[in-house]
Amino acid sequence: MKGHLDLLVLAILRSGPLHGYALVEALRARSGGVFDLPEGTVYPALYRLERAGVLRSGWAAGVGRRRRRVYELTPLGFETLEARTEEWHELSVGIASVLDAAS
């Protein structure tokens, strides 16, 4: 998981802005429960990605009067997602080739 969380977060946010808990739920649902991460794992990634300029955040109305911070991709975030996705595909092909050759 380490090193791939940023890519997963960016991929989830490609669909549109989400608050942290909704992002965790979307990650769990889209992965079929494989990525059942605690919020405490995801929030540092969100903060790091925002500091890097690939995400921006703002406040939105939540349930009742409670506000929630929502995160969305910036133009740099979309570019980063595209580049990191390409890198991931190249890596996964390379790994599969090595594993298949070892059989």
Secondary structure, 3 states (H helix, E strand, C coil): CCCCHHHHHHHHHCCCCEEHHHHHHHHHHHCCCCCCCCHHHHHHHHHHHHHCCCEEEEEEECCCCCEEEEEEECHHHHHHHHHHHHHHHHHHHHHHHHHHHHC
